[in-house]
Amino acid sequence: MTASSAGLTEDALESLLQPYILPGRTVPPTLYGQLATYLELLVKWNARTNLTAIRSPDEIVRRHFGESLFAGQHLDVNHTANCETLLDFGSGAGFPGLPIQLLRPDIRVTLAESQNKKAAFLREAVRTLGLKTEVWAARVEAMPSALRFDVVTLRAVDNMEAAVAAAAPRVRDRMLLLTTAGHALVPPAGFSAGTTVPLPGTREQQLIFLNRIPGAGD
């Protein structure tokens, strides 16, 4: 198998991502090939547009792809409500939303990114990967007021508290945050703290679920 311009084969990608795949889980047969295409496009764009401060392809795979896939596998763990729609709030270069879309093609994913250059990259990534993923190239607050999603994800946003407050009206069932361990986050009105899961290979990063309280906000 030949290497991509990022220097990684599909087999190498699979090996790097193995720690992030839950035991017994199967992934789509196209996943690693699509991730290789995504990585190649990201490295190319990142050379001229600051999409991520991480430059090493190996670290992009671990930190961005791996953590996103790990989060995607927990969407339905310990939750009775299925995830059919997902909003990636402040998607940046597509994390965690795009890897989740590749892992779970059954979910209708919307990537919300208000910065024009990053939104342009997301549109190109969606086109290149042949996905039906929607890109919302504006602030989430500008979405139609009635629009809600089963799950809203937030990762590496500038102000997590403000982002959680802005995301809350869009949440039908739960929020999934990828944030720093020990971060004191008070759930917004109408939400309760749910499961917390440490990310593989780090003591600093974790997944935090915030669950909408039944009847709240209806």
C-alpha positions in Angstrom: 0.0 0.0 0.0 1.5 3.3 -1.0 1.8 6.2 1.4 -0.1 9.5 1.0 1.6 12.8 0.7 1.4 13.0 4.5 3.7 9.9 4.6 1.2 7.5 6.2 -0.4 4.4 4.7 -3.9 3.2 5.6 -2.2 0.4 7.6 -0.2 3.0 9.5 -3.3 5.0 10.2 -5.1 1.9 11.5 -2.2 1.1 13.8 -2.0 4.7 15.2 -5.8 4.7 15.8 -6.0 1.2 17.4 -5.8 2.6 21.0 -8.9 4.7 20.3 -11.1 1.9 19.0 -13.2 0.3 21.8 -12.8 -3.5 22.2 -15.1 -5.4 20.1 -16.1 -2.4 17.9 -16.1 -2.7 14.2 -15.6 0.3 11.9 -16.7 0.9 8.3 -14.4 -0.8 5.8 -13.9 2.6 4.1 -12.9 4.4 7.3 -9.1 4.4 7.1 -9.0 5.1 3.4 -11.3 8.1 3.9 -9.2 9.3 6.8 -6.0 9.1 4.7 -7.7 11.3 2.1 -8.8 13.7 4.9 -5.3 13.8 6.3 -3.7 14.5 2.9 -6.2 17.4 2.4 -5.7 18.8 5.9 -1.9 18.7 5.6 -2.0 20.5 2.2 -4.4 23.2 3.4 -2.6 23.6 6.8 0.6 24.6 4.9 -1.0 27.8 3.9 -4.0 28.2 6.3 -3.7 27.8 10.0 -6.3 25.0 10.5 -4.4 23.3 13.4 -1.2 24.1 15.4 -0.3 20.4 15.2 1.9 19.9 12.2 3.0 16.2 12.6 0.8 13.9 10.6 1.2 11.2 13.3 0.0 13.7 16.0 -2.9 14.9 13.8 -4.0 11.3 13.6 -3.7 10.6 17.3 -5.0 13.9 18.7 -7.6 14.9 16.1 -8.7 11.7 14.4 -8.2 9.4 17.4 -9.9 11.5 20.0 -12.8 12.3 17.6 -13.4 8.6 16.8 -13.2 7.8 20.5 -15.9 10.4 21.2 -18.0 9.0 18.3 -18.0 5.6 19.8 -19.4 6.9 23.1 -22.4 8.7 21.5 -24.8 5.8 22.3 -22.9 4.3 25.3 -25.0 4.4 28.4 -27.7 6.4 26.6 -31.2 5.2 25.8 -31.8 7.9 23.1 -30.1 7.2 19.7 -28.1 9.9 18.0 -29.6 10.6 14.6 -28.5 14.3 14.3 -25.3 15.9 15.5 -24.1 19.5 15.5 -20.3 20.1 15.8 -20.2 23.5 17.4 -17.0 25.5 16.4 -15.9 22.7 14.1 -12.6 24.3 13.1 -10.9 21.8 10.8 -13.7 19.3 11.4 -13.1 17.8 14.8 -14.8 15.9 16.1 -17.6 16.1 13.6 -16.0 14.8 10.4 -14.3 11.7 11.8 -17.6 11.0 13.6 -19.4 11.3 10.2 -17.0 8.8 8.7 -17.4 6.4 11.6 -21.2 6.8 11.7 -22.6 7.5 8.2 -26.1 7.0 9.6 -25.9 10.2 11.6 -26.9 13.5 10.0 -23.9 15.8 10.9 -23.8 19.5 10.7 -20.4 21.3 11.0 -20.8 24.8 12.4 -17.8 27.1 11.7 -18.0 30.9 11.4 -14.4 31.6 10.2 -14.5 31.8 6.4 -11.2 30.0 5.7 -12.0 27.1 8.0 -15.5 26.8 6.6 -14.1 26.8 3.1 -11.8 23.9 4.1 -14.8 22.0 5.6 -16.8 22.4 2.4 -13.8 21.1 0.4 -13.3 18.2 2.7 -17.0 17.2 2.5 -16.9 17.5 -1.3 -13.7 15.5 -1.6 -14.9 12.7 0.7 -18.3 12.5 -1.0 -20.3 13.2 2.1 -23.7 14.7 2.6 -22.5 16.5 5.8 -23.8 20.1 6.0 -21.5 23.0 6.7 -23.1 26.0 8.6 -20.7 28.9 7.8 -22.0 31.3 10.4 -22.5 31.6 14.1 -24.6 28.9 15.7 -26.8 31.6 17.3 -27.9 32.6 13.8 -29.5 29.2 13.1 -33.3 29.0 13.0 -34.6 29.1 16.6 -36.5 25.9 16.3 -33.5 23.9 15.0 -32.3 21.2 17.4 -30.0 18.3 17.4 -29.9 15.1 19.4 -26.2 15.7 20.3 -24.0 18.8 20.2 -20.3 18.4 20.4 -17.8 21.0 21.5 -14.0 20.6 21.4 -11.1 23.1 21.9 -13.5 26.1 21.8 -12.0 29.4 23.1 -14.5 29.9 26.0 -16.1 26.6 26.9 -18.6 28.1 29.4 -19.9 30.7 26.8 -20.0 28.0 24.1 -21.9 25.6 26.3 -24.5 28.4 27.0 -24.8 29.2 23.3 -25.1 25.5 22.4 -27.8 24.7 25.0 -30.8 25.9 23.0 -29.7 23.6 20.1 -29.6 20.4 22.2 -32.5 17.9 22.1 -30.8 15.3 24.3 -27.2 15.8 25.3 -23.9 17.7 24.8 -20.5 16.0 24.5 -17.5 18.1 25.5 -13.9 17.2 24.8 -12.1 19.3 27.4 -9.3 19.4 30.1 -9.7 17.2 33.1 -10.4 19.1 36.3 -12.1 21.9 34.4 -14.8 23.1 36.7 -17.9 23.3 34.4 -21.3 24.0 35.8 -24.1 22.5 33.7 -26.4 25.2 32.2 -30.0 25.5 33.4 -32.0 22.5 32.2 -28.9 20.1 32.1 -27.3 17.7 34.5 -23.8 16.3 34.5 -23.5 12.9 33.0 -20.7 10.4 32.2 -17.1 11.5 32.3 -14.6 9.3 30.3 -10.8 9.8 30.1 -9.3 9.9 26.7 -6.7 7.2 25.8 -3.1 8.1 26.2 -3.6 11.3 28.3 -4.3 12.2 31.9 -5.4 15.7 30.8 -8.2 15.3 28.3 -11.6 13.8 28.9 -15.1 13.4 27.5 -17.9 15.0 29.5 -21.6 14.5 28.8 -24.2 17.0 29.8 -27.7 15.6 29.6 -30.8 17.7 29.1 -33.2 17.1 32.0 -36.5 15.6 30.7 -39.0 18.3 30.1 -36.5 21.1 30.5 -36.6 23.5 27.5 -39.5 21.8 25.8 
